[in-house]
Amino acid sequence: MIGPATVFFAGMFAATPPTPGVQTPQLFEGEVVRRVRLPYLLYLPPDYEPGSDKRWPLLIFLHGAGERGDDLERIKVHGVPKVVEREKEFPFIAVSPQCPRWSWWTAEVEALDALLDSILEQYAVDEDRVYLTGLSMGGFGTWAWAIRSPDRFAAIAPICGGGDPSQVHRIRHLPIWVFHGAKDNVVPLSESERMVEALKALGANVRLTVYPDAGHDSWTVTYDNPELYSWFLQHRRSARATE
């Protein structure tokens, strides 16, 4: 849910005085601040101790379009929240926000950045081990958020998503593992392939796993694979984006 926007007027300037009956060039300058609201599921490892010097890796999960709304139970059906419900010894702090009903993760990147700031302030997170993943709409959101904020993550894993290949130079320093079903008739495999091809042309550390018989649901097998979580934990934030 997006709250009301507050507009601060930085100034209004006219190139020429307005004249009735004639078009004149004018200029408006202002600053818009919006209030955002993102409910989320939070998981803390069993041996997490507030106030301890120990810092934990953080895994952020972005759900698909079908789980939008204001009922957090909906996002437990797939992905990291589903795994956490089953695996009580999950080795990450896990944060799974819920997208507003009529929005998209690609439109909520500023809100996600603010949420991450809040999580880092409140919990014992190792800021060099922040990981991002998402499926379908969340796969698109994973690409978009990483491209907007390339210095925040140690590795990302977009599943059956896509994005703008012309912007991948911003994340060429990131380890990226991409997943897609060959028979996906909702988000074509080509959406992932063109992102991966653009990254490979830049010499990026990217890999693509294609499930030959999978349709749109390429996420169940992915999130059920312990190798994904081991892969995340191999990476720390190091090389920085410069563009």
C-alpha positions in Angstrom: 0.0 0.0 0.0 1.4 3.4 -1.0 0.4 6.2 1.3 -0.2 9.8 0.2 2.6 11.7 -1.4 3.9 14.8 0.1 5.1 17.5 -2.3 7.6 20.1 -1.3 7.9 23.0 -3.8 11.5 23.8 -4.4 10.6 26.7 -6.8 8.5 27.8 -9.7 10.1 29.8 -12.5 8.7 31.3 -15.6 10.9 32.0 -18.6 8.5 34.7 -19.7 5.5 36.2 -18.0 2.4 34.2 -18.9 0.1 35.9 -21.5 -3.5 34.9 -22.0 -4.1 33.4 -25.4 -0.4 32.6 -26.0 1.7 29.5 -25.0 4.7 30.5 -23.0 7.5 28.3 -21.7 7.4 27.7 -18.0 9.3 25.5 -15.5 8.2 23.7 -12.3 10.7 22.2 -9.8 9.7 20.2 -6.8 10.5 17.3 -4.6 8.1 14.4 -4.1 8.4 12.2 -1.0 6.1 9.2 -0.8 5.2 7.0 2.2 5.6 3.3 1.6 4.3 0.2 3.5 5.7 -3.3 3.0 4.6 -6.1 5.3 7.2 -8.9 5.4 8.0 -12.2 6.9 11.1 -12.3 9.1 13.1 -15.4 10.0 15.9 -15.4 12.5 18.1 -18.5 12.9 17.5 -20.5 16.1 20.8 -19.4 17.7 20.4 -15.7 16.8 21.2 -13.6 19.8 20.3 -9.9 19.9 23.3 -7.8 21.0 25.8 -10.5 20.1 28.9 -9.6 18.0 28.0 -12.4 15.5 26.7 -11.1 12.2 24.5 -13.2 10.0 24.0 -13.5 6.2 20.7 -12.0 5.0 18.6 -13.6 2.2 15.9 -11.5 0.7 13.1 -13.2 -1.3 10.7 -11.5 -3.7 7.5 -13.5 -4.5 5.5 -13.7 -7.7 2.5 -11.7 -8.9 0.0 -14.2 -7.5 1.1 -13.5 -3.9 0.5 -9.7 -3.9 -1.8 -8.2 -1.3 -2.0 -7.8 2.4 -2.1 -11.5 3.6 1.4 -12.7 4.5 0.2 -16.3 4.6 0.0 -16.1 0.8 3.7 -15.8 0.4 4.4 -19.0 2.3 3.3 -21.1 -0.7 6.5 -20.8 -2.7 10.2 -20.0 -2.4 12.2 -19.1 0.7 9.2 -18.7 3.0 8.0 -22.3 2.1 11.5 -23.7 2.7 11.8 -21.8 6.1 8.5 -23.3 7.2 10.0 -26.7 6.6 13.6 -26.2 7.5 13.9 -24.9 11.0 17.7 -24.6 10.8 17.9 -22.2 7.9 21.3 -20.6 8.0 20.2 -17.0 7.0 18.2 -14.2 8.4 15.4 -14.3 5.8 13.2 -11.4 4.8 10.3 -11.9 2.5 8.3 -8.7 1.8 4.8 -8.6 0.2 4.2 -6.4 -2.8 1.1 -4.2 -2.7 -1.9 -5.7 -4.6 -1.9 -3.4 -7.6 1.9 -2.8 -7.9 4.9 -4.6 -9.2 8.4 -5.2 -7.6 9.9 -3.2 -10.4 7.9 -0.2 -9.2 8.8 -0.8 -5.5 12.6 -0.7 -5.7 12.8 2.5 -3.6 10.6 0.9 -1.0 12.8 -2.2 -1.0 15.9 -0.1 -0.5 14.2 1.6 2.5 13.2 -1.8 3.9 16.8 -3.1 3.6 18.1 0.0 5.4 15.6 -0.7 8.2 16.6 -4.4 8.5 20.3 -3.5 8.6 19.6 -1.1 11.5 17.5 -3.5 13.5 19.3 -6.8 13.1 22.7 -8.3 13.3 23.3 -8.6 9.5 26.7 -9.1 7.9 26.4 -6.3 5.3 29.0 -8.1 3.1 26.7 -11.1 2.9 23.3 -9.8 1.7 21.8 -12.0 -1.0 18.7 -11.4 -3.3 16.5 -13.9 -5.1 13.0 -13.9 -6.5 10.6 -15.8 -8.8 8.6 -14.6 -11.8 7.6 -11.0 -10.9 10.1 -11.3 -8.2 12.7 -12.4 -10.7 12.1 -9.2 -12.6 12.3 -7.4 -9.3 15.6 -9.1 -8.5 17.2 -7.9 -11.7 15.7 -4.4 -11.3 16.7 -3.9 -7.7 20.3 -5.2 -8.2 20.7 -2.9 -11.2 19.4 0.1 -9.3 21.5 -0.7 -6.2 24.4 -2.7 -7.4 26.6 -2.2 -4.3 24.1 -3.7 -1.8 24.4 -7.4 -2.7 27.0 -10.1 -2.6 25.1 -12.4 -5.1 21.7 -12.6 -6.7 19.6 -15.5 -8.1 16.7 -14.4 -10.4 14.2 -17.2 -11.3 12.1 -17.0 -14.5 12.4 -13.3 -14.7 14.0 -10.7 -17.0 15.1 -7.1 -17.3 16.9 -4.6 -19.4 20.1 -6.0 -20.9 21.4 -2.5 -21.7 21.8 -2.0 -17.9 23.6 -5.1 -16.9 27.0 -3.4 -16.9 26.0 -2.1 -13.5 26.0 -5.6 -12.0 28.8 -7.2 -14.0 30.8 -7.5 -10.7 28.1 -9.6 -9.1 28.0 -13.4 -9.0 24.7 -14.3 -10.6 22.9 -17.6 -11.0 19.9 -17.5 -13.2 17.2 -20.2 -13.5 14.4 -20.8 -16.0 12.2 -23.5 -17.5 12.6 -24.3 -21.1 8.8 -24.7 -21.6 7.8 -21.5 -19.7 4.8 -20.0 -21.6 4.4 -17.2 -19.1 7.9 -15.6 -19.1 9.8 -17.0 -22.1 13.2 -18.5 -21.5 14.6 -15.8 -23.9 14.0 -13.2 -21.1 16.7 -14.8 -19.0 18.9 -15.7 -21.9 19.3 -12.2 -23.2 20.3 -10.9 -19.7 22.8 -13.8 -19.4 24.2 -13.2 -22.9 24.7 -9.5 -22.2 26.5 -10.3 -18.9 28.7 -12.9 -20.6 29.7 -10.3 -23.2 31.1 -8.2 -20.3 33.0 -11.1 -18.8 30.6 -11.4 -15.8 30.4 -14.2 -13.3 27.0 -15.5 -14.4 25.6 -19.0 -14.9 22.3 -20.1 -16.3 20.4 -23.3 -15.4 17.7 -24.3 -17.7 15.3 -27.1 -16.8 14.4 -28.9 -20.1 11.0 -30.1 -19.0 9.9 -27.3 -16.7 7.2 -24.7 -17.5 6.8 -21.5 -15.5 7.4 -23.3 -12.2 11.2 -23.4 -12.3 11.3 -22.3 -8.7 10.2 -25.3 -6.7 13.2 -27.5 -7.8 15.5 -24.5 -7.4 14.6 -23.5 -3.8 14.5 -27.2 -2.8 18.2 -27.5 -3.9 20.7 -27.1 -1.0 23.3 -26.2 -3.6 21.6 -22.8 -4.1 22.2 -21.8 -0.5 25.7 -23.1 -0.4 26.4 -21.1 -3.5 25.1 -17.9 -1.9 27.3 -18.4 1.2 30.4 -18.7 -1.0 30.2 -15.1 -1.9 30.9 -11.9 -0.1 30.4 -8.3 -1.3 33.8 -7.2 -2.7 34.2 -5.7 -6.2 32.2 -2.6 -6.5 30.2 -1.3 -9.4 31.8 1.9 -10.8 29.1 3.0 -13.3 
